[in-house]
Every structure is written in C-alpha cells, then in structure tokens.
Amino acid sequence: MRAVNAVWVFLAFVLVFFMQAGFALLEAGATRMKNAGHVAGKNILSFALATLAFWAVGFGLSFGDGNAFFGTTGFFVDVLDEKAGKAFSSLAWADVPLAAKFLFQVAFVGVSLAIVWGGLAERAKLMVYLLFGTAFSGLIYPVIAHWVWGGGWLAKLGMQDFAGSTVVHLQGGVAALVGAILLGPRIGKYNKDGTANAIPGHNAVYGVLGVLILWFGWFGFNAGSTMTAQGALFAYVALTTLLATAAGALGALFAAWAVLGKPDIWYMLNGVLAALVAITAACAFVKPWAAVVIGAVAGVVMVFSVLLFERVLKIDDPVGAFSVHGVAGIWGTLSTGLFAAPDLVAQLGVGQPGLFYGGGLHQLGVQFLGVAVSFAYVWVASFLVFGLLKATVGLRIRREEELIGLDISEHGVPGYPEQLPHGGAYRATASAETL
C-alpha cells in the first residue's frame, strides 16, 4: 500500500507540474503577440528558480521542525538520508517517501509563483523574474506554508486549507497585485480621463486549451493532497472539485453576459479558474451541494472584482491574477467556516464544523484570521522585495522596449516572426512606428 501511495503522489506531482503548460498557454493567449514568447517562456525560468530555491531553503522553512513561525531544519534536503526524514514531523502523517513529498510540494510552489507573473505581464524586466522569483520561493511562500501546513500557529488553531486557497493562491495573487501597482499600467491602458481601454489577448484558443490543462492538472492539485490512494477521500475530493468548477464556469459566463451584454469567453475561462481556486481549500470539508455554491459564487465575484480593479481602482492586472487567485482564494478559505460538514471535519481531524452546520462563528473566525495575516505578510514582504528591486535594478522596461514587445527587447527573437514585418529580421532599437 505504501508503494501505491507513493505512485499516487508522484502522479499527482506530474499533474500539478503539467499545470505550467496550462499557465504558459493561458497567459500567452491572454497577452499580445509581441510578448507571447516571453510570457510563455518565463514559466520554465520560473519553475527552475522555484525548484532550486525551495530545495535549498524553502522546504525546510515550510515543513522542517522549528517554531510556530518557520522551520529551522531540513535545508538542502537529502531525501535519502533517514535523519533528514525525521526533521519533517509535520509531513509524517503521509506514508510516502520524502522524495515524493518534496516533489509534490515543489510543484505547488511553482504554481504559486506562476500566478505572480500574471500581474506583471507585458512590462516587467526579466531580471525581476529572476530575483523576485528566488525570494518568493525561498523566503516568502514558505512562511505561510509553515503557519498552515507545517505545524505552525495557524495549524494549531485549526485553520482549514486542504490544498492551498490561501497557501498557494492567495499568496500568488497578493504578490501579483503588489507588482501590478508598483509597475503601473501598460502603455495605452488608460485614457487621460481615466477610462480603460481593452487590450485583447491575441489567441483565445490558447486560452481555452490552457484552462483545460489547468483544470485537468487541478485534480492532482486537490485530490493529490490526500497523499494516499486508500479509501474514498481522493475520489470524493475530485468530485467536489469538478462540481465547483462547472458551476464557476457558468456563473462567470452568465454574470459577464448580464453586466457586459455579451457572454465573454475570457470571463468564462477565468470563472473556471476562480472556482478551482475557491474549492481548493474546501474540497475535502464540504458536501457536493456546497461545492456547487462555492464555485458559482467564485465565478460571479471574480467578474465584478476584475471590473472593480480595472475601471474603478485603475490597477492594470492583465490576466486578472488577483481577482482569480486572490479574491477567489479569500472566498474559498472563508467558505469552510460556513460549509464545513461535521462528518468530514471529524474524518480529517482539522478544525470545527462550519456556521451552517451549527458550528457557530469559531471556524469562520479562524479562517478570517488566517486570510488576514497571510494577506498582510505577503503584502509587506512583496512590497519590500519589489521596492528594493525598483530602487536598484528597476522593475519596468523602457517605453520603446514595451512598444516593440518583450520578445524582441528582452530576448532578441520574436515569437511570431512571420507575422511581423521584414521576415523577422529585427533589432531591439527598431522604432515603434515601424512595428
């Protein structure tokens, strides 16, 4: 059975790892042709950074034995060392090899970091990805992971976040929001009177395929978090995930249709993701009917959140990273305080039943506290790192580089050479008028 569990966790790792392909397609499709190669390619850079930083420092800070705030053991982990395995008592409940545990967790870090880049799309320097990605994976993400999953103080309070609505998605969403604010809007996004201009993505088909890959990979994300193939829990988690996602797709589509007058495809795609984000915390704690409610609400709220940030707050978040992962992550985390069912809570042994099952306000209060402190920590830490980068290497490319596109200005190679003038023979100094 231990071998079966190990294979299941490894399979879940592969599914979550494959979500990087989904992010690459979705974000490239949602941005302009002149930035497509850069936007897609940075997912490989991002995951490479996350892997090394998390192996060296982040895994130990997240799950190593230590204190209520961070781990102090398990750095540069040697997964074959029996003594190393004993340093991760917070993961002892899963009867799989330490290597499988590390692989599964590093895939989560890669997802959280991929979320950050959505808010920075089409205008950030490549060096920002390198430096912030290292800091986020090695120092920022692991602190919240330890608080909630690594035996930290929120874990002791009984915070319910089964697969990471807060640990993974809220963290990525908040960092994306901070980056978007410090970078400022893309050229041409806002008129002098403050009205917003649409900057359409160049390929909706890429977006659809990317979201389908993410949806597919999310079954490893949520169901894999059981860390075992024994019993029926992993299949049940997959079911609640599927139900919530279906409701989120329709909820977002109909909400966009009602507000904008058209059933916008991109809002439907983000509705799928918002529902997945929301059900990630609750998937093992709630009944099927509650999963449908959680997903539908996430899809609808996401639509209004995107419009709020774009049109009222004037924050240019090109792919709606904070609305999808931050706002939906908050809702999903809070939802267990409302819908957590007594029998599922007893089975999992985490926290207390939700308000609608007679559990009172206690669990909702714990969930709210977890969201608030996680938001505050990631906001401050991200602001410090981004602020330091802005003061030193700078965050944003030059105006002429942004106009010409990141594919050429940052990498010297266009993503679609046959679609641009002169057969793809370009120089980074070419004028915007030429293109």
N, C-alpha and C positions, 0 to 999 in steps of 0.2 A: 504494500500500500504506500510505503514511503517513496518507492520508485514511481508509482503512478502519480503521486502528488508532485514529485519533482518534475515530471514530464508536463503536467498541467501548468505549473508555474512557469516553466520555460516557454511553453506555448503561449501563455498569457503575455510574457515578455515580448515574444515575437510579434504578437498582435499590437501591443502598445507601441513597440518600436516602429511598426509599419505605419502608424499614425503620422509619422514625419512625412511620409509621401502624401498623405492627405493634406497636411498643412502646406506643403510645397505647392500642390495644385490649387488649393483654395486661395491662398494668398497671392500667388502669381496671377490667377484668373481675375481676382478682385482688384488688381492694380493695373497700371498701364503697360503697354507693350514695351516701352523703352526701359522699363525696370524689371521685366519678367525674369531674366536670367539671374539677376542679383537676388531678387526676392525668393526665388526657388532655391538657389544655391546656398544661401545662408543657413538653410536648415541643416545641411551637412556640417558646416562650420559650427553651428550652434550645438549640435549633438556631440560632436567631437570634444568641444570645450566642456560640456556638461559631464561627459563620461570621465575625463581626466580629473577635473576639479572635484567631482563627487567621490571618486575613488580615493583621492589623496586626503581630502578634508571632510567633505560634506556628509559622507556615510557615517563617519564617526560622530560628527556633531549631531546628526539626526537620530541615530539609533544606538550609539555607543553608551555604555553606562557612564553616568556622571551625576549631574544635579537636576533640579527641576527645570532648568532653563536651556541646557545644552549638554551633549555628551562630551566626555573627556578621554575616551578610549577608542581604539579601532581605526586610527588614521593609517593611510597607505595599507589598507587591509590585505592580508594574505589569507585568502579564503580556504587554503589547505591546512592552515595552522589550527590545531584543535584549541589552543589557548585563545586565538583570535575569536573563534566562535563563542566562547564563554563571555566575551566582552559585550555581547549584544543581547542582553537578557530581555529587552523589550520585544525581540523577534523570536523568542524561544517557543512561543505558542504554535508556530508554524513548523511542522515536522518535514522540512526540506533542507537540502544542503545550503550552506551560507552563500555559495556562489549563485544559486538560484535566487535567493533573497536579494542579493546585491543587484543582479541583472534586472529584476522586476522593479526595484526602487529607482534605479538609474534611468529607466525608461520613463518613469513619472517625472523626474527632474527635467528630462529632455522635453516633455510636453509642456511643462510649466514655463520653461524658457522660450519655447517656440511661441507661446501666447504673447510674451512681452513684445516681440518684434512687430506684431500687428499694429501697435500704436505708433511705431517709429517709421513705418513703411514709406518709401519713396523720397526720404530726405535725410536720413542719418548716415554718418560716416561709417565705413567698415570697421574702423578702429573701435568704435563704440560697442559693436557686437562682441569684439574680442575681449575688451576689458570689462564691460558690464556683465557679459555672459559668465566670465570667470568668477566675478564677485557674487553674482546671484546664485550660481550653482554651488559654490563652495562655502558661502557665508550667510546669505540672506535666506534662501529657501530652507536650509537645514534647521534653522532655529524654530520656525513654526512647525516643521515636521516633528521635531523633538517634543515640543509642547503638546501636540495632539496624538502622535503615534509612537513616540519614543519613550513613553513613560514620564513625560513632563507634567507640569502643573495642570494643564487643561485636561490631560488624560485622567489625572486623579480626580478631577471634578466630574468626570463622566461625559465629556463632550463627544457627541456622535457625528463622525465624519467618516463614513465607511471607506470611501475610495478617493476622497480629496476635493470636494467642492470648495473648501477653504484652503486646505494644504496645497493643492496643486493649482486650482483655477483662480481663486481669489488672489493668491499671491501674484500669479502671472498677470492678471487683469489690472491690479493696482500698479504694478511696475510699468505696465504699458501706458496707463493713464498719466503717471508722473512724466514719463518720457515724452508723451504727446504734448503735454503742457509746456515743458521746457524747450522742446523743439519749435513749437509754434506751428501754425497751419501750413500746408503746402501752397506753393505759389498758385494763385488763381482760385483758391478755395472760397474766399470771401470777397465780396464787393465792398466798395467804400462805405455803403450804407449798412454793412453788416450782414446782408443777406447771403445765404450759402449757395454755392454752385455745385451741382453734381459733377463728380469726377468718376465716370463709369469705369469699371474694370473691363479689361479687353477680351475676356473669354469666359462666358457664363458656363460653357460646357466643362471647362477645367474646374470651375467652382462646384458644379454638381458632382463630378467624379471625386473631387477632393472630399466633399462632405460624405459621400457614400463610403469612402475609405475610412474616414474618421468614425463614422457610425459603426462600421464593421470592426475596427480596432477597439472601439469602446467596450465591446463585450469582454475583451481581455482586460481592459482597464477596471471594470466593475466586477464582473464575475471572477476574474483572476485574483481579486483582492480577498477572496475567501481563502486562498493559498492551499486549498485542498479540493480534490475531486470526490471526496467521501460525502455521502449524504446528498440531500437535495438542494442545499443552500445555493450552490453556484448556479444551478439552473433557475432557481427562483429569482436570484438577482438579475440574471439575463432577461427574464420575463418582465420584471418591473422596469428595467432599462428600456426594453423595446416599447412597452406601452406608453411610457412617458415621452419617448422620442416621437412616436406617431402623433400624440396629442400636441406636442410642441410645434411640429411642422404645420399642422392645420391651424393651430391657434395663431401663429405668427402670420400665416398666409391670409387668414380672414381679417386679422387686425390691420395688416397693411392695406388690404383691399378696402376696408371701411374708412381708413384715415387718408390714404393716398388716392383712392379711386381706381386703383389697378392692383391685381394680385401679383405683387412684385416677387420675382424668383429669388433674388438675393435675400430678401427678408425671410422667405421660407427656409432657405438654407441656414441662415443664422438662427431661425427658430428650432431647427433640428439640433444645432449645437447648444443653444441655450437650455433646451430641455435635457440634453445629455449632461450638461454641467450641473443642473439643478438636481437631477436624480442621483448623481454620483454620491452625494452624502447620505441620501435616504434609501438607496436601493435595497438594502438588507433590513431596514427598520419599518417599512410601510407596506400596507396592503395594496393589491393591484388597483383598486379604485382611487386610492390616494396618489399612486404614481401617475395616473392619468391627470388628476387635478394639478399636481406639481408641475408636470410637463406643459400642460396647457397654459397655466399661469406664467411660467417662464417664457414661453413663446410670445405671449401678449405683452408682458412687461418689457421684454427686450426691444420690441418695436418702438414703444414710447420712450425708452431710455436712449436709443440711438437718435431719435428726433430731438430729444432734450439736449443732448450733448452737442449735436451738430448745429441746431438752429437757435437755441437759447443760450447755452454756455459757450458757444463758439470754440469748441475744442475739436480739432480735426483728428479723429481716430479712424484711419482709412478702412479698416475691416470691422469696426465695432468691437474691438477686443475687450474693452472694459464692460460694455453692455452685455456681451455674450458671456464672458468668463467672470467678470467682477459682480455685476448686478445679479445675474442668474446664480452665481456661486453663493452670494449672500442669501438669496431666497431659498436655495436648496438646503443650505445649512440650517436656516431658521425653520424650515418645514418639518424637520424631525421633531422639533419642540411642539409641533401641532399634531402630527400624524403618526408618531412612533407607536406601534402596536405593542401591547403588553407581552404577548407570547413571543414576538420576535425580539424584543428587548431582553427578555429572560433568556432566550436561546443564545444571544450574542454576549450577554453579560456586561453591557456598556450603557450607562446612564439609566434614565427612567422613562416611563411612557409619556406620550405627548398630551397636550391640553385637551384634545378632542376625545381622548380615551380616559378622562378622569384623572390625569396625572398632575393637574394643576399647572402653575407657571414655572415650576422649578426647572424643568429641562429647557423650556424656551429661554429662560434667563441664562442658563449655562451656554446655550447656543449663541445668544446675543453677545455675551461677554467674549466668547471665542472669536466671533466675527469682528467685534470692535477692536480687540487688542491685536489681532492679526493684521487688520487693515492699517492700524496706526503704526505698527512695527515696520511693515513693508513700505508704507508711505515714507516714513522718516529715513529708513535705510536706503531706499531707492533714490530719494531726493538728495541724500548726501553723496552717493556714488555718482549719479548723473551730474550733480552740481560740480563735483570735483573734476569730472571729465570735461564739462563745459568750460571750466576755468583754465584747463590745461590743454588738452588736445583738441577741444571743441566738439560739439555734438553734430552740427549740421554742415552739409556740403555747401559750396558756394552757389550763388544764384545761377550762374551759367552752367554749372555742373548739374544742378537739379533740372534745368530746362532741357539739357541734352540727354539726360537719363543716366541712371546709375550703372547700367550695363556698360556703357562706354566710359563714363567719367571715373568709375571705380575699378573697372576690370579691363577696359580696352577692347571688349568683344561684345557686339550686340547680340541680344537673344534671338532676334528675328532679322538677320542681315538681308534677306531677300525682300523684306517688307519696307526697307528704308532706302533712301537714295544712294546712288554711287556703288551699288552692289556690295555694300558692307565695308567699303574701304573708308574708315573714319579716323579722325583724330579727336582726342578729348577737347581740343581747342576750337572745334567747329562751332560756328555761331548757331544760336537758337533759331534764327531766321532761316538758315539753310535746311534745318530739320523740320 
